Amino acid sequence: MKEYNWLIVILAIIGFLSCNSKKTPEGPYFGNGFHNGWADQHSIVIWTRLTKTPELNRTGQKFLVPSADEAKELAKSTDQGRIRKAQIPEGLTLDQMEGACTGASGEVKLVYFPFQQPGQKIETKWIAVDTTLNFTRQWKLENLTPGTRYIVQLFARNTGENQLSDSIKGNFRTPPTADKIEDLDFCIVTCHDYPRRDDSISGHKIYPVMLRQFPDFYVHTGDVEYYDKPGPYALTEELMRFKWDRLFALPFQRTFFAQVTTYFMKDDHDALCNDSYPGMTYGTVSFDRGLEIFDKEQFPSANPTYKTVRWGKDLQIWILEGRNYRSPNNMEDGPDKTILGKEQKEWLFRTLKESDATFKILISPDPIVGPDRKNKKDNYANSIFKYEGDEIRAFLNQFTNLYICNGDRHWQYVSHPQGTNLWEFGCGPGSDSHAEGWPPQDVRPEHRFLRVSGGFLRGITARNELGIATLKLQHCDVDGNLVHEEIFTAPN
């Protein structure tokens, strides 16, 4: 299986690089590559964007950084001119800033087919990117075959012209069916942003590390980017888009996303700002508009924005939505206060009970078990959501084969409160420079592991020679080295 994956990766990298070399001088280009999302056995969503340049602007000017007091005032401002003047040097445009990857109009076409079966290719019609949605285009591919690797080719041209301006290639795989016994490898990450990348040229180095491990799928639990950090503070839609364009143009991310089945989640910083909730605004942008930009424009779209996916006989995952249905953080705690919302919570409880998967992985953007800091007011590990948090923890405690994997926290940890069936794995931030917020010496009784550094969480399901299934959940550092491991055997 791994040799097959190795062959896939080699072919995909060669194809990706060679296709990217076929460019016309004027573009448009696929400067942000493409993403996939929401994969199940029979469907997936493909996202792409056209750009004026093949790469981000590496020689542009640095943003001005307002003082802390000025940043607080700007966060309340609806004056776009004031927001720009405070961060963009006089006489410069956003295109001239370091990291810019400006959008371009044009047409795109998608071709896809099962690996080594080009005779079964399906080709879409040429279609213009949507200039009102940041020059992006999405396709939902349906009637796919379970457990299959698909090759994806994307082509670009100027509107109405016949000559190609750019093309890229990659791949994804669909999950196997519920009766399929198959070894699986997956990765879970959280908390990235452009300034805190560890490779200044290429991005976050966990991406080539994870790619060498041949993951069957990957989950980003949210805080993909931080609107409310300087360089710039994204207090307008224009600046929000700038940050996404810059991050997705990084070569490590762009190469990884073109080759791995991916699930993107969101959290507070990439919905609007820290601990954001309905009714809030950040600069000129409302909370509801922030949700739309994430859900409808910058990532593969789905409705609803939560999902459960079976990955063969031994694994089922649940992708939770933590922003779209939540009550305001400052609402009085009680039975009406919620993070998941009534429909999502009922769905979660029902589908968990219905599942006969050997192992269940509940993926949450935020902690459910904790511990978390006392000053935080955003998640189930905080006192302000204690009522629903207690309800959910009590429900999850009935399962002996369920494991919570969460993002949001800037440290790696494993929590297993004594006398419960609850296990929570905080995957940790995507770079060492992003690690903070918890004293390394503050090891609580529920901690099985604590490390205030960057990295990712790796999961592996396999069966031994006796047919007994195991799940390994491994914390890795940013170089892929194993720093902690928990191994679980399938319950009788």
C-alpha positions in Angstrom: 0.0 0.0 0.0 2.8 2.4 0.9 4.7 1.7 -2.3 1.5 2.6 -4.2 1.2 5.8 -2.3 4.9 6.6 -2.9 4.3 6.1 -6.6 1.3 8.4 -6.4 3.2 11.1 -4.7 6.2 10.9 -7.1 3.8 11.1 -10.1 1.8 13.9 -8.6 4.8 16.0 -7.8 6.3 15.5 -11.2 3.0 16.3 -12.9 2.4 19.3 -10.6 5.7 20.9 -11.3 5.8 20.1 -15.0 2.3 21.5 -15.6 3.2 24.6 -13.7 6.0 25.2 -16.2 3.5 25.6 -19.0 2.7 29.2 -18.7 2.2 32.2 -20.9 3.9 35.4 -20.0 0.7 37.3 -19.3 -1.3 34.7 -17.3 -3.8 34.1 -15.7 -2.1 31.6 -13.4 -3.0 29.1 -10.7 -1.0 31.0 -8.1 -3.0 29.5 -5.3 -3.1 25.9 -6.7 -6.3 24.1 -5.8 -7.9 22.5 -2.7 -10.4 19.8 -2.2 -12.9 19.4 0.6 -15.8 17.4 2.0 -14.9 14.1 0.5 -17.0 11.0 1.0 -17.2 7.8 -0.9 -19.0 9.3 -3.9 -18.3 13.1 -4.0 -15.8 15.8 -3.3 -15.6 19.6 -3.8 -12.7 21.1 -5.8 -11.7 24.8 -5.3 -9.3 27.0 -7.3 -8.4 30.6 -8.0 -6.8 32.5 -10.8 -4.0 35.0 -10.2 -2.1 37.7 -12.1 1.2 36.2 -11.2 2.4 32.6 -10.8 3.9 33.3 -7.3 3.3 35.7 -4.5 5.1 39.0 -4.4 8.4 38.2 -2.5 10.0 41.6 -2.9 7.1 43.8 -1.9 6.9 46.4 0.9 6.3 45.5 4.6 3.0 46.6 6.2 3.0 49.3 8.8 2.2 48.0 12.3 -0.1 50.2 14.4 0.4 50.5 18.1 -1.7 48.3 20.4 -3.9 51.2 21.3 -4.3 52.3 17.6 -5.1 48.6 16.7 -7.9 48.6 19.2 -9.4 51.8 17.8 -9.1 50.5 14.2 -11.0 47.4 15.2 -14.0 49.7 16.0 -13.6 51.7 12.8 -15.7 51.5 9.7 -13.4 53.9 7.8 -11.7 51.8 5.2 -9.4 54.7 4.2 -8.2 55.1 7.8 -7.6 51.3 8.1 -5.5 51.3 4.9 -3.5 54.4 5.8 -2.6 53.0 9.1 -1.1 49.8 7.5 -0.1 50.5 3.9 2.7 53.0 3.3 1.6 56.2 1.5 1.6 55.9 -2.3 1.5 52.1 -2.4 -1.2 49.7 -3.4 -2.0 46.4 -1.9 -0.5 44.6 -4.9 2.8 46.1 -4.0 2.9 44.7 -0.5 5.0 41.7 0.4 3.1 38.5 -0.1 0.5 39.8 -2.5 -1.0 37.3 -4.9 -3.6 39.3 -6.8 -6.6 37.7 -8.5 -7.2 37.7 -12.2 -10.2 37.1 -14.4 -10.2 34.3 -16.9 -11.7 30.8 -17.6 -10.9 27.4 -16.0 -11.6 23.8 -16.9 -11.4 20.7 -14.8 -10.5 17.2 -15.9 -10.5 14.2 -13.6 -10.2 10.4 -13.9 -9.2 7.3 -11.8 -5.5 6.8 -11.5 -4.1 4.9 -14.5 -7.5 5.0 -16.2 -7.4 8.2 -18.4 -10.0 6.6 -20.7 -12.6 7.3 -18.0 -11.8 11.0 -17.8 -14.5 13.5 -17.3 -14.0 17.0 -18.6 -16.0 20.1 -17.6 -16.8 23.0 -19.8 -14.8 26.2 -19.7 -16.2 28.5 -17.1 -15.3 32.0 -15.9 -14.0 32.4 -12.3 -16.3 34.5 -10.2 -14.8 38.0 -9.8 -17.2 38.7 -7.0 -15.9 35.8 -5.0 -12.2 36.7 -5.2 -11.7 35.1 -8.7 -12.5 31.6 -7.5 -14.4 28.7 -8.9 -15.7 25.5 -7.3 -17.0 22.2 -8.6 -18.7 19.4 -6.8 -17.7 16.1 -8.3 -20.3 13.3 -7.9 -20.8 9.6 -8.7 -17.2 8.8 -7.7 -16.0 5.3 -6.9 -15.2 4.6 -3.2 -11.6 3.8 -2.2 -10.2 5.2 -5.4 -7.3 7.6 -6.3 -8.3 10.3 -8.8 -6.0 12.4 -10.9 -7.1 16.1 -11.3 -6.0 18.4 -14.0 -6.9 22.1 -14.1 -6.5 24.4 -17.1 -6.6 28.2 -17.4 -7.0 30.7 -20.2 -7.9 34.3 -20.9 -11.6 34.7 -21.5 -12.6 33.6 -24.9 -9.1 32.6 -26.0 -7.9 29.1 -27.1 -4.4 29.3 -25.9 -3.8 27.8 -22.4 -2.2 30.2 -19.9 -1.5 27.7 -17.1 -2.2 24.2 -16.0 -1.7 22.2 -12.8 -2.2 18.6 -11.8 -2.8 16.8 -8.5 -4.8 14.0 -6.9 -7.1 12.9 -4.2 -8.6 9.7 -2.9 -12.1 8.8 -1.9 -12.8 7.0 1.4 -13.3 3.2 1.3 -16.7 1.7 2.1 -17.8 0.7 5.6 -17.1 -3.0 5.0 -13.6 -2.4 3.8 -10.7 -3.4 6.1 -7.8 -1.1 5.3 -4.8 0.4 7.1 -5.1 4.2 7.2 -2.9 7.1 8.0 -4.2 10.6 8.7 -3.0 14.0 10.0 -4.7 16.7 12.1 -3.4 20.3 12.5 -4.4 23.7 13.8 -3.2 27.3 14.2 -1.2 28.6 11.2 -0.5 32.0 9.9 1.8 33.6 7.4 4.1 35.5 9.8 4.7 32.5 12.0 5.7 30.1 9.2 9.1 28.4 9.9 10.4 28.5 6.3 10.3 32.1 5.2 10.3 31.1 1.5 8.1 28.0 1.3 5.8 28.1 4.3 5.1 25.6 7.2 7.6 22.8 7.1 5.1 20.3 8.6 3.6 20.0 5.1 6.5 18.2 3.3 7.0 16.2 6.5 3.3 15.1 6.5 3.4 14.4 2.7 6.3 12.0 3.2 4.0 10.0 5.6 1.5 9.5 2.7 -1.7 10.5 4.6 -5.0 9.1 3.4 -6.6 12.3 4.6 -5.8 15.5 6.5 -8.0 17.8 8.7 -7.3 21.4 9.5 -9.3 22.2 12.7 -9.4 25.9 12.1 -7.4 29.1 12.8 -6.0 28.5 9.4 -5.2 32.2 9.3 -5.4 35.0 11.8 -7.4 38.1 10.7 -6.6 39.8 14.0 -2.8 39.7 14.0 -0.7 42.5 12.4 0.9 42.5 9.0 -1.9 43.4 8.3 -4.9 43.5 10.6 -7.6 42.2 8.3 -10.3 44.8 9.2 -11.8 44.9 5.7 -12.8 42.2 3.2 -10.0 43.3 0.9 -7.4 42.6 3.7 -9.0 39.3 4.6 -8.7 38.1 1.1 -5.1 39.4 0.9 -4.3 37.1 3.9 -5.9 34.0 2.3 -4.2 34.7 -1.1 -0.8 35.1 0.6 -1.1 31.9 2.7 -2.4 29.7 -0.1 0.4 30.8 -2.4 3.1 29.3 -0.1 4.8 26.4 -2.0 4.6 23.9 0.9 0.9 24.4 1.4 0.1 24.6 -2.3 1.9 21.3 -3.1 0.4 19.5 -0.2 -3.2 20.5 -0.8 -3.0 19.4 -4.5 -2.2 15.8 -3.4 -4.1 15.0 -0.2 -7.8 14.5 0.6 -8.5 17.4 2.9 -11.2 18.6 5.4 -11.0 22.3 6.3 -12.7 23.6 9.5 -12.9 27.1 10.8 -12.5 28.7 14.2 -12.6 32.2 15.7 -9.6 33.9 14.1 -10.5 32.9 10.5 -14.2 33.5 11.1 -13.7 37.1 12.3 -11.5 37.7 15.4 -10.5 36.2 18.8 -13.5 34.5 20.5 -15.9 35.8 17.9 -19.6 35.1 18.0 -22.9 36.3 16.4 -23.5 40.0 16.5 -19.8 41.0 16.6 -18.0 43.2 14.1 -14.3 43.5 13.4 -13.5 46.8 11.6 -15.8 46.9 8.6 -16.7 43.2 8.6 -19.6 41.6 10.5 -19.5 38.1 12.0 -22.0 36.8 9.5 -20.0 38.2 6.6 -16.9 36.5 8.0 -18.7 33.1 7.9 -19.7 33.7 4.3 -16.2 34.5 3.2 -14.9 31.3 4.7 -17.8 29.0 3.8 -18.7 30.3 0.3 -15.5 31.8 -1.1 -12.2 30.8 0.4 -12.7 27.1 0.9 -14.6 24.2 -0.7 -18.3 24.8 0.2 -20.9 22.5 1.8 -24.2 22.9 3.5 -24.3 22.1 6.4 -20.7 22.8 7.4 -20.5 19.6 9.5 -20.2 16.0 8.4 -19.4 12.4 9.4 -17.4 10.3 7.0 -16.8 6.5 7.2 -13.2 5.6 6.3 -13.6 1.8 6.0 -14.6 -0.7 8.7 -12.3 0.5 11.4 -12.6 4.3 11.3 -15.3 7.0 11.2 -14.7 10.7 11.7 -17.0 13.5 12.7 -16.2 17.1 11.5 -17.9 19.6 13.9 -18.9 23.2 13.2 -18.1 25.5 16.1 -19.0 29.0 14.8 -22.1 29.0 12.6 -24.7 27.9 15.2 -23.3 29.2 18.5 -24.8 31.5 21.0 -23.0 34.7 22.0 -20.3 34.0 24.5 -21.7 36.6 26.9 -25.1 35.0 27.1 -26.0 33.6 30.5 -25.1 29.9 30.7 -27.9 27.4 30.8 -29.9 25.0 28.6 -30.5 27.5 25.8 -26.8 28.4 25.4 -25.0 26.4 22.7 -22.0 26.0 20.6 -23.2 23.2 18.3 -26.8 24.3 17.9 -29.8 22.1 18.4 -29.8 20.4 14.9 -26.0 19.7 14.9 -26.1 18.3 18.5 -29.0 16.0 17.7 -27.2 14.8 14.5 -24.0 14.2 16.5 -25.7 12.1 19.2 -27.7 10.1 16.7 -24.9 9.3 14.3 -22.5 8.4 17.1 -25.0 5.9 18.4 -25.7 4.5 14.9 -22.0 4.0 14.0 -20.5 0.5 14.2 -17.0 1.7 13.3 -14.2 0.1 15.3 -12.8 3.5 16.2 -14.6 6.9 16.3 -12.7 10.1 16.0 -14.6 13.3 17.0 -12.7 16.3 15.5 -13.6 19.6 17.2 -12.2 23.0 16.4 -11.9 23.7 20.2 -11.4 21.7 23.4 -14.3 19.7 24.9 -12.4 18.1 27.8 -9.5 20.6 28.4 -8.0 21.8 30.7 -8.0 25.3 29.3 -7.0 28.7 30.8 -9.4 30.3 33.2 -9.4 33.6 31.2 -10.8 31.9 28.1 -14.5 32.3 27.3 -15.0 30.4 24.1 -15.3 26.6 24.4 -16.7 23.6 26.4 -13.6 23.5 28.6 -14.5 27.1 29.8 -17.0 27.8 32.6 -19.2 30.0 30.4 -20.3 26.9 28.3 -20.4 24.5 31.3 -24.1 23.5 30.9 -23.8 22.2 27.4 -20.2 21.1 27.9 -21.3 18.8 30.8 -24.1 17.4 28.6 -21.8 16.6 25.8 -19.1 15.1 28.0 -21.6 12.9 29.7 -22.9 11.6 26.4 -19.4 11.0 25.0 -18.4 9.1 28.2 -20.6 6.2 27.3 -18.3 5.2 24.4 -15.2 3.1 24.9 -13.9 3.6 21.4 -14.3 7.3 20.9 -11.4 9.8 20.9 -11.6 13.6 20.6 -9.0 15.4 18.5 -9.1 19.2 18.7 -7.4 22.3 17.6 -7.3 25.9 18.9 -4.8 25.5 21.7 -1.2 26.5 21.1 0.3 23.5 22.8 0.2 19.7 22.4 -1.6 17.6 25.0 -3.4 14.4 25.8 -6.1 14.6 28.5 -7.7 11.5 30.1 -9.7 12.4 33.3 -9.4 9.6 35.9 -12.5 7.4 36.1 -13.9 8.4 32.6 -13.7 7.1 29.1 -12.9 10.6 27.8 -9.7 11.0 25.8 -8.8 14.4 24.2 -5.8 15.0 21.9 -4.8 18.6 21.3 -2.8 18.6 18.0 -0.8 21.7 18.8 0.1 24.7 16.5 1.7 24.3 13.1 5.1 25.9 14.0 7.2 26.3 17.1 7.0 30.0 16.9 3.2 29.7 17.3 3.5 27.7 20.6 2.4 29.7 23.7 -0.3 30.1 26.3 0.3 27.2 28.8 3.1 26.9 31.3 5.1 23.8 30.4 5.4 22.9 34.1 1.7 23.1 34.8 0.9 19.4 34.4 -2.6 18.6 35.6 -3.9 15.3 37.0 -5.8 14.7 33.7 -2.7 15.3 31.5 -1.2 12.2 30.0 1.1 14.4 27.9 1.9 18.1 27.7 4.3 19.8 25.3 4.3 23.6 24.6 5.7 23.3 21.0 4.6 23.1 17.5 3.8 20.0 15.4 0.8 17.9 14.3 -1.2 14.9 15.3 -0.9 11.7 13.3 -3.4 8.8 13.4 -2.8 5.3 12.2 -5.3 2.4 12.1 -4.1 -1.1 11.3 -4.8 -4.8 11.9 -2.2 -7.3 13.2 -1.7 -10.8 12.0 -4.5 -12.0 14.2 -6.9 -9.5 12.7 -7.0 -7.3 15.8 -7.5 -3.6 15.0 -5.4 -0.9 16.7 -5.4 2.9 16.6 -2.2 4.9 17.2 -2.5 8.6 18.0 0.9 10.2 17.8 2.1 13.7 18.5 4.9 14.7 16.2 7.1 17.8 16.3 7.5 20.1 13.3 10.2 17.8 11.8 7.9 14.7 12.1 9.7 13.2 15.1 7.5 11.2 17.4 7.2 12.9 20.8 4.3 10.9 22.3 2.1 8.0 21.4 -1.1 6.4 22.7 -2.1 2.9 21.3 -5.7 1.7 21.6 -6.9 -1.8 20.8 -10.4 -2.5 19.4 -12.8 -3.2 22.3 -14.6 -6.5 22.3 
